Amino acid sequence: MNITIDKDSGFCFGVINAIRTAEEYLSQHQHLYCLGDIVHNNEEVSRLAAKGLEVVSNEQFAKLHDTTVLIRAHGEPPETYQLAKQNNITLIDATCPVVLHLQQNIKKEYENCGEERQILIFGKKGHAEVTGLHGQTQRNGIVISSAEDLDLIDYTKPASLYSQTTQSLEDYYQLIDTIKQGYTAMEHEEMFEYHDTICRLVANRAKHIQEFASQHNIILFVSGEKSSNGLYLFDICKQSNPRSFFISRIEQVQQYQFLPHESIGICGATSTPMWLMEQIKQVILNSTPCEK
């Protein structure tokens, strides 16, 4: 049986940095709060919880005082930093540099233009990164998650479009074309600007995953169920290989039967730990192959 783990799957740089930061702190302290899941993968969250990392919600964070809290790679809106200062909370900021740069650009444009220019943000409403980006506009920007949100755009007013860093490049450029058409129809095409803010290290994984999935009989895609990147990449896998299966927990592997001659590919999202993919490989190797 041939089992291959995709070497390009697994944590992106921002997640690696956030986890390393948490582990370094916990190597010298017994406990550390983290605002939200450090990564959208329950297995990794549980591993770090055993080391002393405690996840808190925004509501719980607001009640903390005189303590230390980790800001994960997704970043946070300005009010989080203001509240931390007010409550004497020390922040360990592990915001991904790519996300931080995007936050700064949105904040700068909003402060320079105010309400004279619409700030459009393409991303998933409620996602931690999008919440942080939207916060740079004091919640006056427009988050675009679906076609219905396009109705919120005033095509007689200038607009700048940004994207959540982990969105699909193809979807982003389709959105750009749609908005361009709206401005062109009003003869105001010069009023629309867009910025390519998608992380290439993440975006390039789609093409690679597509190629990887086509090279194997079966694909086990390992990801947390809350990972937007995971759901997107799994869809890419399914399009390339219908025998692609979504795995969020090791025990789910027991649901599937593998033949000795089959080639199995194991891959995952930017939020998937490599150790989890390695364990899944071992479970398959230790199991007895079944014939159809």
N, C-alpha and C positions, 0 to 999 in steps of 0.2 A: 504494500500500500504506500502510495506516494502522498505525503502531507507537506505542504509548503506554507509557511507563514510569510505574508507580504512584509518585506523589510521596510517598506515606506509607509506602512500603516502605524497607528499609535499616536502618542501625544505630539502635539505641535510644540514649538518653542515656548510659547506663552504658558501653556499648561505645565510643561517640564519645569520652567522657572518657578511657577507658583508652588508646585509640589516640593521642589527642592528647598524653597524658602521656608515652607512649613516644617519640613523635616529637620532643617538646620536649627530652627528655633526649638523644636520639640526635643532635640538631642540634648538641650541644656535646661529645658523647662518641662514640667509634667503636663501642662495644659495650654491650649491656645484656641481662642474663638475664631471662627471663619464666617464671614457674612455671606450666607448662601453656600450651596454645594461647591466645593473647590473645583470640581469637574463633574459633568453630567454622566457619571458612571457610579452606580451604587456599590459595586465591588471595591472600587478604589476608595470611595468615601468611607466604607466600612474598614478598610485596611488602615487608613489614617486615623479613624476614630479610635482604633485600638492603641494608637500611639499617643492619643490625647487631644486630637483635633475635634472640637465641638462646633457643629454647624448651628448658626442662629439665623432666624428670620429677621426681616427689617423691623418688625414689631418688637422682637426680643432685643435687638440691637439698641433700639431707642431707650430701653430701660437699663442698659449697662452703664456703669460708671467706674472710673479709675481702674481700667484693665487694658488688655492688649487684644487687638482684633486684626486678622488678616483680610486684606482686600484681594480677591481672586483675580485671575487674568482678564475676566470680562470687564472689569472697571466699574466705577460707581459715579453717580451724579454728584454735583457740588454740595447738595444738602447733606450727604453722608459725611463729608469732611467737616462741614459746619457743625453738625451734631456731635461728631467725635471731639471737636475742640471744646464745645460747650460742656460735655460730660467727662472731660479729662480722659479720653480714650486714646491710647497710643495706637496708631495705625501702621501696620506693616504692609506697604503698598506693593502688590505683585501684579499690578495692571500690565497687560501685554504692551510692549513698546509700540506696536503697530496700532493698537486700540487707543493708547494714550495720545499718539500723534494725531489720530483722527479726531479725538475729543477736542484737542487744542485748536485744530483747524476750524471745527464747527463753532466753537466758542468765540474765536477771533472774528469770524464772519458775522456771527450774530451780534456781537458787541459793536462791530463797525457799521452794520446796516440796520440793526434793530428790526422794526416791523415793516421797513421799506422793502425788504426782500424776504421771500418765503424760503425757509430751510426745510427741504424734503429729505426724509431718511427712509431708505428702503430696508426693511427688516421685519422680523417677527415681533409683533406687539407683545410686551410682557417679558421678552427675552432680556436677560441681565445686561448684555452689551447695549442693546437698543435703549433700554432705560437710562443707561449712563450717557449715551449720545444725546438723547432727547433732553436730558437734564441740562445740557450745555446751552440750550435755547430757552431755559426757564419754562419748559413745557409749551413753548409757543411754536415749535416746529410741527411738521406734519409727518406722521409715521405712515408709510405706505406698505401694507401687508397684503392687500388684495386689490382687485380691479375697482371695487366699490370706493376705495380710499382716494382714487383719482378724482372723484367728484369734489373733494375738498380743496383742490388746486384752483386758484384764481388765475386764469390764463391772460389776464390783463395786467398782471403784476409780476415783477421779476422773481425768479426762483433759482435756487442752487440745490442740486441733488447729490446726496452722499449715500453710501451703502454700508450696512453692517459688514464687517470684514469677512464673514464666513458664508456670505450669500453666493448663489450660483452666478457665474459670469454671464452665462447665456440668458438667464432670467433678467439679470440687471440690464443688459444691452437691449433686450426686448422692451423693458420698461422705459428706457431712455428714448427709444424710437416712438413709443406710444405718446410720451409727454411731448416730444418734439412735434408730433402731428397736431397736438392740441394747440401749441403755440403758433404753429404755421397757419392753422385754420383761422387764428385771430390776427394773423400778419404781425406777430410779435416774437418770431423765432429768435431774435437777438437777445431777448430777455431771459432765455433759459441757458443755464450752465450746469454741467455735471462733472463729478470728480470720481475717477476710478479708484475706489478705496478698498477693494477686495484684496485680501491677503493672497498673494500668488502661491505661497507655500501650501495653503489650504486649497485654493482653486485648482491647482495643477493635479491634485490627487484624483479628481473626477476622471480625467482621461486615463490616468494610470490604473485606477480601480477597474475601469471598463475593460482595459487590456488584460489585467490580471484575472478577472472573472471569466473571460472567454477562454482562458488557457487551462481550465480545470473542469472536471465532470460535476463537482459539487463545490459550492461556496458556503462557508460558514462566516457570516458577517457578525462581528462581535461589537456590541455597542450598548450604551445605556438607552433606555426607552425615552428619556427626556432630551436626548441629544439631537438638536436640529441638524447638525452636520452629519450625524449618524443616519438619520432618516433619509436625508438627501443622498448620501453615498450608497445606502442600501438600495434605493430606487435605481441608481445607476447600475448596480450589480444585477438586479432583477431584469433590467432591460437587456443586459449583455448575456446573462445566464439565468434562465428560468428556475434552475435548481439552486437557487440562492436562499439561504435560511438565516433568519435574524436570531442571534443568540445574545441574551442579556445576562444569563446566569449559567454557570458551569453545568449544573444538573440538567439543563435543557438538551444537552448533547445526547443524552440517553434516549431521546425521542426518535433519533434517526439511525438508520441502518446503513452501513458502508460495506461495499464489496471489496475484496482484496485487490482487484485490478483497477479500482477507481482512483483518480487523482483528486485530492481534496485541497482546496485553497482556503486559508484562514486569513481574514483581513478585518479592518475595523476603522473606526472614526478617529478624529483628532483627540477625542476624549477617551479612547480605549487604551488601557495599559498593556504593554507588551507582555508582562508577566501573566496576564489573564489569557492571552492568546496562546502562550506557551503551555499553560495548564490544560487548556482545551485540547491541544495537540496530544498531550500525554494521556488524557482520558480516552481519546480515540485509539491510541496505540495500545493501551492496556485492555481495551475491550475486545471481545471476540467478534470478528467480522461475521455478518449474517448474509446468507444467500437470499435472493428474492424468491 
